[in-house]
Amino acid sequence: MSKAVIPGMIARKTGHIINIGSTAGKEVYPKGNVYCASKYAVDALTKGMRIDLLPHGIKVTQIAPGMAETEFRSVRFGGDGPVRHRFTKVWTRCGRRTSPNWCTM
């Protein structure tokens, strides 16, 4: 998508590209090697694009959400099994979980 829109942004000397990463691209966790590596790539891509495009007046931003209760997380960490309960317990202890549906997407 970026490849398609960047030439127009350069011509107009303005624009803003927003990449969606994850905190998994900042810190790794057990058994998350491939997912974390892909999110590290989003981080590097964002930084490289920012360096290349800022001289053209184009901003490049990355949004890196943290822990969120999503379907992906449920599948990744074993549905309703013991791993899910362990993570829920950690989130509660961290003060990040304020209600049963705190960040369901």
N, C-alpha and C positions, 0 to 999 in steps of 0.2 A: 504494500500500500504506500509506504513512504517513497519508494522509487517512482511511483506514479504522480505523487503530489509535490515532491520537492522542487522539480523544475519550475512550476508555477509560483511557488513560494519565493524561490530565488529571483525570478523575474519581478515579482512585486516587492521584493526586499522586506518581506514580513511573513510571519507564520508561527505556528506553535505545534510541535509534535509531542504527543503524550504516549509513552510506553508504559505498559502495565507489567511490573515485575513482582517481587515478593521479598519479604525479609529473609526467605530461604536463599536469596541471592546475596545476602550479607553475612549470614552465619549458616553453617551446615548442621544437620542433625542425623542421628543414626538411621541407616537404611534409606536415606534421601539423596544418595549420590547423584543419580541422573537428574532428578528434579532440581536439586540445588545447583548443579552444573548448568542447567538450562537457564535458571534465573540469574546466575552469575553472568551468563552470556548477555542477557537483557541489560544488566547493569553496565557491562563493558560497551555494548552497542550504543546505549544512551550516552555514555560519556564521550565516545568517539564521534557520534553524530553532533553532539553539542560543540565539540572543538571545531569540527568542519563547517558547521552551519551558522554559528554565531556571527562570523564576519559578514554574513548575508542578511542579518537581522532576524534570523529564525531561532526561536527558543526551542529547546528540547528538554522535556521533563520526564522523570520516571515516578510513578506511583508504586510504592512497595508495601502493600497491605501486610499486616501481621496475622496473628492467629484469628481464624474465623471459622465458625461452625458451618461447613458447607457439605454438600453431597460428596464432593471429591475427598474431603478430609475424612468423612465417615468410611468411604471405601478404602482409602489409603491406610487408615489405622484400624481396620477390622470391624466395621459396622458397630454393633452394640456390644461388642465383646470387651474383655478386660482392658485392652489397650485404650479404647475410647474412654472408659471410666477413669483410667490413669491420667489421660490428658485433661479430662474435665476437672479432675481433682487439682491438677497443676494450675489450670486456668483460674479456678476458684481461689486457690491460695495466692495467685499473683494479683488478684483483684480485677482481672480482666473480664470476668463473667458476672454480669449484674442481674441477669434474669435468664430463664430457660431459653428464650429466643433472642439472646443479646445481639447476634449478628447473623441470623439465618438468611441465606440468599436464595 
